[in-house]
Amino acid sequence: MGRWANAGDHVAPGHRTATERCPRFVAAPYVGSVTDTLGPGASASAADPLGDAATSTDHRRFTAGDGVSLLLAVGLLVAAIVAPLLASVQYRISIFALAQPLFGTVDPHWGTGTVPAVLIAALGIVAGPPLAARLRWPALLATVFATGLAWVFSLAMIDGWDRGIAGRLVRQDEYLHEVPGVRGSSIPTILDHFASRILDFRPDSWTVHVSGHPPGALITFVVLDRLGLSGGGWAAVWVIVTGTSAAVAGLLAVRALAGEEMARRCAPFLALGPGAVWIGVSADGYFMAVAAWGIALLALSATRRGRASAAFGAGAGLFLGFAIFLNYGLTLMGVISLAVLVVARSWRPLLFAVPAALAVVGVFAALGFWWLDGYHLVVERYYQGVASERPFSYWGWADFAAALCAIGPAGAVGLGRALHWRRLRDRMPVAWLSVSGVACMVCADLSALSKAETERIWLPFGFWIMVGTALLPRRMQRPWLLLQVLTALLINHIVRTYW
C-alpha cells in the first residue's frame, strides 16, 4: 500500500471504504482509510506525514514555510498595486485597470448584502470546521452548496440587485446583449455563422464577450431565453447556482482520489472562498463549474471499475469536451486531467472520455463551427482590442496577483505546502491537483492571451489550487478562514468590480 493512507476518522457507519468499493485500490498510492491500513485506533496523521502529525509544531502553529508563502503572496499583490503608480501616466493608462491588478474602480461602498455577508462569514468561521468534520457525507455536500450559494449571493448583493446581479450580463459587451438578435435563428444557423462574426470592425461583429469565446456560452443563454428564463436575473441565477456547484464537484474529486478526510478538510475553504466575488456574477463561474464536474467525473472513473468507470469516464469527456466550447483556454484542463490520472495510476478513463469529448467536437463541427477556426480568429480579435496596448511587462506577472485575489491567502499557503517535494514525489492527490492548477495559469499567461482580468478568467484553474487548503493544520482552519472571508469582504466593499 502507498505511504499516503486515507484518514478514516469520520467514515459514517455502513459507509464502504474505497478499498471495499474497488479492490484495485490495494495497488494504488491512496488506499482505503487509516483504520483499513493500520488497524483500529490508527491516527489520522498517517494521511499526511508532513501535515498535522509530522511534528508537534506543524500541528499547532504557523510554520516558517507558511510564512514564506504568505509573504510572497502579499509581496506580489503589493507590487502589482504599487508598480503602476511609479510608472509614467501613459504606462498607467495602457494597463486599462483602475484598481490594478483588478478590473474595476476603487470606490468604497456598502449595500444590502453587507450584513448578510458578514453574518454568513462569521457563522462559517465558527461552525464550518466542526461541521465539516462531523456531518455525514451527503449532508456535508448539501451544506457546502447551500453555504456557498448564500455567500456568493450576499456578496453580489453588496452592489445591489440591479448592478450586482441582474444587470451584470446584459451590458453591451456581454452575452445577453446578443440574444435578442438571434431569436429568429435556429441554433444550427447561429453556429454556422458564428465564426464569420468574430472579427471586430464589421457591421455584424459580435460584442466583446461573445466574440472572445466559443459559441457554447452564447448558446447556453439562448437556450435559457427559449425556455422562458429570459433576462439578466435568470442568467445571473444560472451562473451563481452552477458556479457554486463546483465546490461539490471538487469535494467528490478529492474524496475519490485522496479519501474523505482530505475532502472534509478543504470543504470550508471551497464553500467560503474569495473567488465567490466573481462567481456572482461572471459567466466564468459557470465555465468553472462545467470544467470542475468534468474533472470530478474523471476522478470517479479513475477510481472505479466496470460500468461505473465507463459511465463516469464518458460523462467526464462530455463535460470537458463542452468546456472548450465555453472558453478556448479550458483546453488547459488537460493538465489537471493528467494530474488526476497520474495520482490514480489509471489511464483507463481515457478509453471512455476521449471518444465522448470528440463526439462533442463532432457535433459542433457538424452544425457549422470548427473549434480551430474559431481559435485562430479569436487570437486576431483579441489584438484588435485593448490587448494590443496592455503591456505584457506588467500583466505577465500581475496576472498572478489578480488571480491571487480569487484564491486568497489560505490558497496561497496551501499551495506552498503542496509544493513540498515529498508530497509531489509520492503523488499526493491534493498536492498534484493544486500544483496542476498553477501549471494551467503559467501556460495561460505565457500565451499572452490573458492580459488582465484573470481574477475571473482563471477561476477554473484557481479552484483546483484551493484544494491545497486540505494541507493546512486543523487547529489553524479558523484563522485561515477568517483571512479568506476578509479578503472577499474587503475587495467587494472597496472595489467596484466590473464582473
C-alpha positions in Angstrom: 0.0 0.0 0.0 1.2 3.6 -0.6 2.6 5.8 2.1 -0.3 8.3 1.9 -3.1 6.5 3.6 -6.6 8.0 3.8 -7.7 9.0 7.2 -11.0 7.4 8.2 -11.8 9.3 11.4 -15.2 10.4 10.0 -16.4 7.4 8.0 -20.1 7.0 8.8 -21.5 3.7 10.0 -22.2 1.5 7.0 -20.1 3.6 4.6 -18.0 1.4 2.3 -14.3 2.4 2.2 -12.6 3.0 -1.1 -11.0 -0.5 -0.8 -14.3 -2.1 -0.3 -15.8 -0.3 -3.3 -12.9 -1.2 -5.6 -10.4 -3.9 -4.7 -8.0 -2.4 -7.3 -7.3 0.3 -4.8 -5.0 -2.0 -2.9 -2.3 -1.3 -5.5 -2.9 2.5 -5.6 -1.0 5.1 -3.6 -4.1 6.3 -1.7 -6.0 3.4 -0.3 -9.0 2.9 2.0 -8.8 4.5 5.4 -6.2 4.7 8.1 -8.0 2.0 10.1 -8.2 -0.2 7.0 -4.4 0.1 6.6 -3.0 0.2 10.1 -5.8 -1.3 12.1 -8.2 0.2 14.7 -7.1 3.2 16.5 -4.7 4.4 13.8 -4.2 8.2 13.8 -5.5 10.4 11.0 -1.9 11.8 10.9 -1.0 8.9 8.7 -2.8 10.6 5.9 0.0 13.1 5.6 3.3 12.6 7.4 4.2 16.1 6.5 0.9 17.5 7.8 -0.7 17.6 11.2 1.3 15.0 12.9 4.6 15.3 11.2 5.8 17.3 14.1 4.0 18.9 17.1 5.0 22.4 15.7 3.4 21.8 12.3 0.2 20.6 14.1 -0.1 23.6 16.4 1.2 26.6 14.7 2.1 28.7 11.6 5.3 27.3 10.1 8.2 29.1 8.6 7.2 27.7 5.2 3.7 29.1 5.6 5.3 32.5 6.4 7.3 32.5 3.3 4.3 31.6 1.2 2.2 34.3 2.7 5.0 36.9 2.4 5.5 36.1 -1.3 1.7 36.3 -1.9 1.4 39.7 -0.1 4.6 41.0 -1.8 3.2 40.1 -5.3 -0.1 41.8 -4.6 1.6 44.9 -3.2 4.0 45.1 -6.2 1.1 44.8 -8.6 -0.7 47.7 -6.9 2.4 50.0 -6.5 4.3 49.4 -9.7 1.9 51.3 -12.0 1.9 54.2 -9.5 5.6 54.5 -10.0 5.4 54.4 -13.8 4.6 57.1 -16.3 1.0 58.3 -16.8 1.0 56.8 -20.3 2.0 53.4 -18.9 -0.7 53.5 -16.2 -3.3 54.3 -18.9 -2.2 51.4 -21.1 -2.8 49.0 -18.2 -6.6 49.6 -18.5 -7.3 48.7 -14.9 -8.2 51.5 -12.5 -8.0 49.2 -9.4 -4.9 47.3 -10.5 -4.4 44.4 -10.6 -8.2 44.0 -10.5 -10.6 45.2 -13.3 -12.8 47.7 -11.6 -12.6 51.1 -9.8 -11.7 52.0 -6.3 -15.0 53.1 -4.7 -15.6 52.2 -1.1 -19.2 51.3 -0.6 -21.6 49.0 1.2 -25.1 47.7 0.4 -27.9 45.3 1.0 -25.7 42.3 1.1 -23.2 43.7 3.6 -24.8 42.5 6.8 -25.8 39.0 5.5 -22.3 38.5 4.0 -20.7 39.4 7.4 -23.1 37.0 9.3 -22.5 34.2 6.8 -18.8 34.7 7.1 -18.9 34.7 10.9 -21.1 31.6 11.0 -18.8 29.8 8.5 -15.7 30.6 10.6 -17.3 29.3 13.8 -19.3 26.4 12.6 -17.6 25.4 9.3 -14.6 23.3 10.6 -16.5 21.3 13.1 -19.4 20.7 10.8 -17.0 19.6 8.0 -15.5 17.0 10.4 -18.8 15.7 11.8 -21.6 15.8 9.2 -22.5 12.7 7.2 -21.1 12.9 3.7 -24.4 13.7 1.9 -25.2 16.4 4.5 -21.8 17.9 4.1 -22.2 18.2 0.3 -25.6 19.9 0.8 -24.2 22.2 3.5 -21.2 23.3 1.4 -23.5 24.0 -1.6 -26.0 26.0 0.5 -23.3 27.9 2.3 -21.6 28.7 -1.0 -24.8 29.8 -2.6 -25.6 32.2 0.3 -22.1 33.5 0.3 -22.0 34.3 -3.4 -25.5 35.8 -3.4 -24.8 38.0 -0.4 -21.5 39.3 -1.8 -23.2 40.1 -5.1 -26.0 42.0 -3.3 -23.4 44.4 -1.8 -23.7 46.1 -5.1 -27.5 45.8 -5.2 -29.8 43.6 -7.3 -29.5 45.6 -10.5 -25.8 46.4 -10.5 -24.7 43.3 -8.6 -26.8 40.6 -10.1 -29.5 41.3 -12.8 -27.5 43.9 -14.7 -24.2 42.1 -14.9 -24.8 40.0 -18.0 -26.9 42.5 -20.0 -24.4 45.2 -20.7 -23.4 46.0 -24.2 -20.2 43.9 -24.0 -22.0 40.9 -22.5 -23.7 37.7 -23.8 -27.3 38.7 -23.3 -26.8 41.8 -25.5 -26.7 39.4 -28.5 -29.6 37.1 -27.5 -32.4 39.3 -29.0 -30.7 39.5 -32.3 -30.6 35.7 -32.8 -34.1 34.9 -31.5 -35.3 34.3 -35.1 -32.4 31.9 -35.9 -32.1 28.2 -35.2 -29.1 27.0 -33.1 -27.5 25.3 -36.2 -27.8 28.6 -38.1 -26.2 30.5 -35.2 -23.3 28.1 -35.1 -22.9 28.1 -38.9 -22.4 31.8 -39.0 -20.7 32.2 -35.6 -17.1 32.3 -36.8 -17.8 34.9 -39.6 -18.8 37.4 -36.9 -15.8 37.1 -34.5 -13.5 39.8 -36.0 -14.2 43.4 -35.0 -14.9 46.5 -37.1 -17.7 44.8 -39.1 -21.4 45.7 -39.2 -22.4 42.4 -37.7 -19.4 41.8 -35.3 -20.3 40.0 -32.1 -19.9 42.0 -28.9 -16.7 41.7 -26.9 -17.5 38.6 -24.8 -19.4 36.7 -27.4 -16.6 37.2 -30.0 -13.9 36.3 -27.4 -15.4 32.9 -26.6 -16.5 29.8 -28.4 -20.3 29.6 -29.1 -21.2 27.4 -26.2 -21.6 30.4 -23.8 -23.9 32.3 -26.2 -25.9 29.1 -26.9 -26.4 28.5 -23.2 -28.1 31.9 -22.7 -30.0 31.4 -26.0 -31.4 28.1 -24.6 -32.3 29.8 -21.3 -34.1 32.5 -23.2 -36.1 30.0 -25.3 -37.1 28.1 -22.1 -38.7 31.2 -20.8 -35.9 32.2 -18.5 -35.1 35.5 -20.2 -33.2 38.5 -18.9 -30.3 39.2 -16.7 -31.9 38.0 -13.5 -32.4 34.4 -14.7 -29.0 34.4 -16.4 -27.3 35.5 -13.2 -29.2 32.9 -11.2 -28.0 30.2 -13.6 -24.4 31.4 -13.3 -24.5 31.6 -9.5 -26.1 28.2 -9.0 -23.9 26.4 -11.4 -20.8 28.2 -10.3 -21.5 27.3 -6.6 -21.9 23.6 -7.5 -18.2 23.5 -8.4 -17.5 23.1 -4.7 -19.5 19.9 -4.6 -17.6 18.6 -7.7 -14.3 19.4 -6.1 -15.2 17.5 -2.9 -16.2 14.5 -4.9 -12.9 14.5 -6.8 -10.8 14.9 -3.7 -12.7 12.2 -1.9 -12.3 9.8 -4.8 -8.5 10.4 -5.1 -7.4 11.3 -1.6 -10.1 10.0 0.8 -12.9 11.5 2.7 -10.6 13.0 5.4 -8.8 15.3 2.9 -12.1 16.3 1.3 -13.6 17.3 4.7 -10.5 19.4 5.5 -10.8 21.6 2.4 -14.7 21.8 2.5 -14.9 25.1 4.5 -12.5 26.8 2.1 -14.3 25.7 -1.0 -17.6 27.0 0.4 -16.2 30.4 1.5 -13.5 31.3 -1.0 -12.9 34.9 -2.2 -13.5 33.6 -5.7 -17.2 34.0 -4.9 -16.8 37.7 -5.7 -16.5 36.8 -9.4 -18.8 33.8 -9.4 -21.5 36.3 -8.7 -21.8 37.3 -11.4 -19.5 36.5 -14.3 -20.0 33.7 -16.8 -16.6 32.3 -15.9 -18.2 30.9 -12.7 -20.4 28.8 -15.0 -17.4 27.8 -17.1 -15.5 26.8 -13.9 -18.4 24.5 -12.8 -18.6 22.7 -16.1 -14.8 22.0 -16.0 -14.9 21.1 -12.3 -17.6 18.5 -12.9 -15.6 17.1 -15.8 -12.6 16.6 -13.5 -14.8 15.1 -10.7 -16.2 12.6 -13.1 -12.8 11.7 -14.4 -11.6 11.1 -10.8 -14.6 8.9 -10.2 -13.9 7.0 -13.4 -10.2 6.5 -12.5 -11.0 5.0 -9.1 -13.7 2.6 -10.2 -14.1 -0.4 -12.5 -16.7 -1.8 -14.8 -19.8 0.0 -16.0 -19.4 2.7 -13.3 -15.9 3.6 -14.6 -17.2 3.7 -18.2 -20.2 5.9 -17.4 -18.1 8.3 -15.3 -15.4 8.4 -18.0 -17.9 9.2 -20.7 -19.5 11.9 -18.6 -16.1 13.4 -18.0 -15.5 13.5 -21.7 -18.8 15.2 -22.4 -18.3 17.9 -19.7 -14.7 18.6 -20.6 -15.5 18.5 -24.3 -18.2 21.1 -23.8 -15.9 23.2 -21.6 -13.6 24.0 -24.5 -16.7 25.4 -26.3 -17.3 27.8 -23.4 -13.7 29.1 -23.2 -10.8 28.4 -25.5 -8.4 28.4 -22.6 -10.2 25.4 -21.0 -8.2 23.2 -23.2 -5.6 23.6 -20.4 -7.9 21.5 -18.2 -6.0 18.7 -19.9 -3.1 19.4 -17.4 -5.4 18.9 -14.4 -6.9 15.8 -16.1 -3.4 14.4 -16.5 -2.7 15.0 -12.8 -5.9 13.1 -11.9 -4.8 10.1 -14.0 -1.2 10.1 -12.6 -2.2 10.1 -9.0 -4.9 7.5 -9.6 -2.4 5.4 -11.6 -5.0 4.7 -14.2 -5.3 5.6 -17.8 -8.4 3.5 -18.4 -10.8 6.5 -18.2 -9.3 7.8 -21.5 -10.9 4.9 -23.3 -14.3 6.5 -22.5 -13.5 10.2 -22.0 -11.7 10.8 -25.3 -14.4 9.4 -27.6 -17.1 11.3 -25.7 -15.1 14.6 -25.9 -14.5 14.0 -29.6 -18.2 13.5 -30.0 -18.9 16.9 -28.6 -16.4 18.4 -31.1 -18.0 16.5 -33.9 -21.5 17.8 -33.1 -20.3 21.4 -33.1 -18.4 20.8 -36.4 -21.4 19.1 -38.0 -23.5 22.1 -37.0 -21.1 24.5 -38.6 -18.5 25.6 -36.0 -14.9 24.2 -36.2 -13.1 25.0 -33.0 -9.7 25.6 -34.5 -11.1 28.2 -36.9 -12.7 30.0 -34.0 -9.5 29.9 -32.0 -7.3 31.4 -34.8 -9.9 34.2 -35.4 -10.2 35.0 -31.7 -6.4 35.5 -31.4 -6.7 38.1 -34.2 -9.8 39.6 -32.5 -8.0 39.7 -29.1 -5.4 42.1 -30.5 -8.0 44.3 -32.2 -8.9 45.5 -28.8 -7.2 46.9 -25.7 -5.0 43.8 -25.5 -2.8 45.3 -28.2 -2.0 48.2 -25.7 -1.9 46.3 -22.4 1.8 45.8 -21.6 3.0 42.2 -21.0 5.8 43.7 -19.0 3.2 44.3 -16.3 0.5 41.8 -16.9 3.0 39.0 -17.5 3.4 38.8 -13.7 0.5 40.9 -12.4 -1.9 38.3 -13.8 -0.9 36.1 -10.9 -1.6 38.9 -8.4 -5.1 39.3 -9.8 -5.7 35.5 -9.6 -4.4 35.6 -6.1 -7.3 37.8 -5.1 -9.7 35.0 -6.0 -7.6 32.3 -4.3 -6.9 34.2 -1.1 -4.1 33.8 1.5 -5.2 30.3 2.6 -5.0 29.1 -1.0 -1.5 30.6 -1.4 -0.2 28.9 1.8 -1.9 25.6 0.9 -0.1 25.8 -2.5 3.2 26.4 -0.6 2.6 23.2 1.3 1.6 21.3 -1.9 4.9 22.2 -3.5 6.8 20.1 -0.9 9.0 17.7 -2.9 8.0 14.7 -0.9 4.3 15.3 -1.5 4.8 15.6 -5.2 7.2 12.7 -5.4 4.7 10.4 -3.6 1.9 11.6 -5.8 -0.2 13.1 -3.1 -3.5 13.9 -4.8 -4.3 17.3 -3.3 -0.7 18.4 -3.9 -0.8 17.4 -7.6 -4.2 19.0 -8.1 -3.1 22.2 -6.5 0.2 22.4 -8.5 -1.6 21.5 -11.7 -3.9 24.5 -11.3 -0.8 26.7 -11.1 0.6 25.0 -14.2 -2.5 25.9 -16.1 -2.1 29.5 -15.1 1.5 29.6 -16.2 0.6 28.2 -19.6 -2.3 30.6 -20.0 0.0 33.5 -19.0 2.7 32.6 -21.5 0.1 32.6 -24.3 -0.2 36.4 -23.8 -3.9 35.9 -24.3 -4.8 36.6 -20.7 -3.5 40.1 -20.1 -5.6 41.3 -17.1 -9.0 40.2 -15.7 -7.5 36.9 -14.6 -9.4 37.1 -11.3 -12.3 35.8 -13.2 -10.8 34.2 -16.3 -8.6 31.9 -14.3 -11.3 30.8 -11.9 -11.4 27.3 -13.4 -7.7 26.9 -12.6 -7.6 28.7 -9.2 -10.4 26.4 -8.0 -8.0 23.4 -8.0 -5.3 25.4 -6.3 -7.8 25.8 -3.4 -7.9 22.0 -2.7 -4.4 22.5 -1.3 -6.1 24.0 1.8 -6.7 20.4 2.9 -3.0 20.5 3.9 -3.5 23.3 6.5 -3.4 22.2 10.1 -6.9 21.7 11.6 -6.2 24.0 14.5 -5.4 26.8 12.0 -8.5 26.4 9.9 -10.5 29.2 11.6 -7.7 31.8 11.3 -7.2 31.0 7.7 -11.0 31.1 7.0 -11.0 34.5 8.7 -8.4 35.7 6.2 -10.3 34.2 3.3 -13.6 35.9 4.1 -11.9 39.2 5.0 -10.2 39.2 1.6 -13.6 38.7 -0.1 -15.3 41.3 2.0 -12.6 43.9 1.6 -12.5 43.5 -2.2 -16.2 43.7 -2.6 -16.5 46.8 -0.3 -13.5 48.7 -1.6 -13.6 47.9 -5.4 -16.5 48.3 -7.7 -15.7 45.1 -9.7 -16.8 45.1 -13.3 -17.8 41.4 -13.0 
